[in-house]
Amino acid sequence: MADAERMAAVLTALPEEYEAVRSHLVRPETRAHRLGTLVEVGELPGCPWPVAIAECGEGGRTAAALTERIASWLEPEALFFVGIAGGLKDELALGDVVVAAKVHAYGGGKATSDGFLARPESMRPAHALEQAARSALRRGTSRWTDRVITGPPAPTAVPKVHFRPLASGDVLLNSAECALREQLHHTYNDAVAIEMESAGFAHAAHLADCPHLAIRGISDRADGTKYDTDRQGYQERAAAHAAAAVMAVITEFARHRPAATRSAPAAPASARTPSSDVRVADALEAFTGMAGLEFRRQVLAMVEDRLALEHPLGIPEQTVARDHLVLIARALRQSREPSSARRALYEVMADLRPNEQALVRLREVLGL
């Protein structure tokens, strides 16, 4: 895959949303976290980065938990939540796309004898991501709609893109007259759409110090007609529009993203140099049998055993040996005791391949 060290990650809640995103990826491969979370990582034509996708299910708490896990596991350059939403304003047509200029977490407040007193919490996306979205989805110059993979019902007009706030909370709104709708009207009047996951997602991404953006397609009007529009296929249509939009944004963002942008804790110069991982991977690749996934699994298991680790390192497997070896080298470098990890790696290879010349090179690059 292109640029194995850098990627974007897209989270969805529903199967329809996941499939809409997945349909844009080429040669997706499944990766498993040690706690069971599964993602698919595939190539996006025209984009220098691979894209990881995950389906987390409905609700803000689940979205927050999976966002934090994927941020710490895959360390993506940017996180996106993509899917459908209910429209709150008449100017939004079914199938239009909303790029969240803000995400309002509307559930916070205080219940008193005078009524419910809202305590608004709102989160904005990273400026660079919002700028990439404005560039990629700009009317008159963008061809992002060419990416839309057709499905029912046939669109009657080109979908519009709205850079407006979203309201997000763990309530499915499907009524034109209810207390929640009144609360949104009076306290979050700038919100043009409502959904359930982006508040948890945005909060977790912020804590992970990862650029994030929510993009939603309008599938209903949150006014009691949701099930009618769902039967007409507007969920699939809205999900297809949002998926096409996020792919255009990822491609635009990747083209302009500087090489070193994420902050990291201070570390020795040798540890901060990404080429050190590449040199270790080169040295490991020279050993007989390293091209086989089973052999790499054996090496990793023996290293973990020698380090007396209670839990696996959680390194995502790669069918391409070089990509896998780079991830192994990075995980050992970032472990609690890098010197012990380097020594363990060398000792394991010395046990498995004691007579190979590659041992000399490995010892050199590990600084032993």
N, C-alpha and C positions, 0 to 999 in steps of 0.2 A: 504494500500500500504506500501511497505517496506520503512523504513527511511523517514517518511513524511516530515521532516525538510530539507532534502537534495535531490536535483534532478539535472539532466542535461536537457537542453532545445535545441531543434533542430529546426531551421528555414529553410523553403524551399520557392521557388518562384512559382513553377508550380504545378498543380494538380498531374501530374505523379510523381514528386519528393516527394510530400506529401504522396501519397499512398504507395510509395516504403518504406518510413520510417515507416508509420503506420502499415504495414504488419508484422513488427517485434514485435509489442507491444501486450500485453495481457490485456484484460479488460480495454480498454481506456474509460475514463470519460471526458466529456466536462466541462470546466470551463470558466466562463465569467468575463471579466474585466468590471468595471463600465462604461467604455466608449465604450463597445461593442466588443472588441477584444476577439476572441474565441481561446482556445487551447484545445487539448486533452492530458490527462495525463494517461499513462499506465505503466504497469509493463514490464520490459525487463528480460526475463528468464536468470538466471545466474548473474544478476547485482543487487547489494544491493540498488540501487537508482531507483525511478521511472523516466520516461523520458517524458517531455512535448514537443509537436510538434505544430508548427504553420505554416500556409501558408500565406505569406505576399504579393504575387504578384511580378511582375517584376520591376526591377529598384533599383538603389542604395539609393535614397531618402526614398522610402517606406521601404526598408530593414533597414535603419538606424533608422527610427521612431519606427518600431515594435521591433527592437532589444533593444532600450532604454526602451520601455514600458515593455517588458517581463523581462528585467534585474531588473527593479525597482519593478515590481509586484511579480514575482515568486522568485527572488533572487537565481537563479540557481548557482550551483558550477562551471558550465562551459556552454558556449554557442557554438553552432556549426551551420554553414551554409552548407547545403548539397544539391547537385543537379548535373546538367549537365554543360558541358563547351565545347567550340570548341578548338580543338588542333591546336597549332601553329608550332609544330616541327614534323619532319618525324618519329622520333623514338617512338612517342606515337601511339599506336594502338587504334582503336575504342573499347571502353569498358575498357580501362586502367583507373586507378584512380590516381588523383593528390591530394596530401596533400600539402596545400599551405605553403611552407617554408617562403614565403613573399607574400604580396598582394600589387601590384602596382596600385595606383590610377592614371591612366594615363592621366586624363582629364585636370589636372592643367598646366598652362603655361601662356605665354605672347605673344600676337600677335604684331609683329613689321614690319617695312618695310623690314627687313632682313629675314622675315619668322617667323614661330612659334618657340618660345623658351620654351622648356619644363621645368617645375618645378616639378620634381619628388617627390612624397610622397609615401613611402612604409611602411607597417606595418608588424611586425612579430608576430607569435602566442606566447602564453605563453610557456616557456621552458618545464614545466611539462606536458603540453598537447602534445607537439611535441614528447617528450620522450615516453609518453604512446602510441602515434600513431606508433612510430618506433618499439616499443616492440610488439604491437598487430598485426602489418601488416608486420613483418619481414619475408622475403622469407626463405623458408626452414624449419622454425619452427612454423609458424603461420598457423592456420586452419580457418582464417577469411572467406575464400571463401566458406566454408561449410555453412555459413549463407546466401549466395546468394539465393534468391527466384527466381526460373527460370521464364523466359518469353522470348518472341521472340526478336531477333533471337537467336538461340542456339550458345553459344560461341565456337569459334574454338580453343581457347587457354586460359590458366589461365590468368586472367587480372594481369598486372604488376602494382606496386605502385611506383609512382614517388614523391619524396619529393623535389619539385621545385616551383619556383614562379608562381603566377597567375597575369594576367593583368585584371583589372576590371574597367568598366565605362559604362555609359548609352547609349551604341551603340551596336547594333547587327551586328557583323562582319560576312559577308558571301561573301567575295571576295578575290581572290588570288592577285589582283593588285589594290590597292587604297591607298590614302594618310594615312589612319590610319594604314594600314599594314606596310607601310614604316616607320611611326613614331615608331611603336612597335619594328620593326627590328633594328632601329638605337638607340633608347633611352632605350628600355626595352628588350634588346636582350636575357636576361636570362629567360623571361617569356615563359612557355611552353603551356599555355592555356589562353583563354580569356572568360570572362563572365561578368554579369552586376550588381551583388549585393554585392560581398564580400568586396568591398572598403567601402561602407556605413556601412555595418555590422561591419567590423573590427574597424572602427573609433568610432562607437557608443559603442561597447563593451569595447574598451579601455577607453573611458570617464566614463563608468560605473564601471571600475575597476574589470571587470569580465574576467577570462581566456576564450579565444576564438580560434576557429580553423575552417578554411574552407576546405571542402573536396568535390571534383568534379569528376564525371565520364565523360570520353570523348565520346561525342555522334556524333560529326562531326568534320570536319577539317577547318571550318571557311573559306572555299575557293570557295564557290559557289555551293557546292554539299550538303548543309545542308538539303534541302527539300527532296532530294533523300534518304539520310540516315534516316531522320525522318520517311518517308513512310515505310522504311524497319524495323522500330521498334528499332532503336538504341537509341532513347531517353529513352525508357523504360529500355533497357538493361543497359545503362550507369547509370541511376538513381538507378537501383537495386544494381549495384556494389558499388556505393557511399554509399547507405543506409547500406549495409552489413558492409562496412568498418567502418562507424561511430559507429555502434552498438558495434563492436569489440573494438574500441577506448574508448567509454564510459565505457564499462565493465572493461577494463584495468585501466583506470584512477580512477574509483570509488574504485577499490580494493586497490589502493596505496595512496589515498587521505587522509591526516591527518584530524583529526576531526575539528580543529579550524584553518581555513586558510584565510578567508576573513577578511580584515581590517574593522573596524567599529569605529564610533566616541566614545569618552570616555563617560561613563555612570556610575551611581552609581553601587556598587557591586551587589545589589539585582537585578538591571535591567539587568546586564550582565550575570546573571546566568540562563541558559536555563531551569533548573529544576523549576524555579518559574512559567513558563508557564505551565509546566506539573502539578504542584500542583493546580493551578487555574482550569485547565481542569478537574482534578480529583474531585475537589470540585463541579464544575458545573454539572459534570456527575451524581452526586448523587441526583439531583433534579428530581422529577417526571415529565415525559414528555420530558426530554432533549434529548432522543433518536430520537425524531421526528424532521425532518428538518423544518417543519412549525413552531414548537415551537421555535427552535433556530433562525429562521428568525424574529419571533416576539420579542424575547429578544434583538436581535441586533438592530432592528428598534427602539425599545424603548430606548435603550442606546444612539443611534445616536440622537434621538429626545431630550433626556434629556441633551445631550451635546450641543444641538443647532447647529449641523453640517449642513453646506449648501449642502455637497455632501456625499454620502455613503462612508464608509471606504474602500470599494473595496475588502473585504475579500472573497477569492474564496470559494464557497460552497463545502462541502464534504458530500457524503452520509454516510460515517462512522462518527458517532457522535464525537468520541474522536479526530479524525484528525481535524474536524471543530472547536472544542472547543480550541484546541491548537493554531490554527490560530487566533481565536478571542482573546485569552489571549495575544498572541504576538502583535497583532495590537493595542490593548489598551495600552500595556506596551510601545510601540513605538510611541504613539500619542503625540501631542504637550504638553498635560497636563496629564501625567499618573495618578497623584493623583486624579484628577477630574474624569478620566475615571474609575478608580477603585471604587470610591464612586458611580458613576452612575450605574455601574454594580450591586453593592450590593443593591442599592435602587430599581432597577428594579426587582431583584429577591425577594426582600422583599415585593413588591407590588403583584407579581404574585404567590408567594409561602410563604405567611407570617407565616404559622404554621409548616413549615418543619424544622427538626433538621439540615438539610444541610446548613441552613443559618448561624449557629454557626461556622461551618467549613469554609465557604466562608469568613466570616468576619475575621477569623484568618489568612487565607492565603493571604488575601488582605492587611493585616496590618492596619485595621481600628480600 
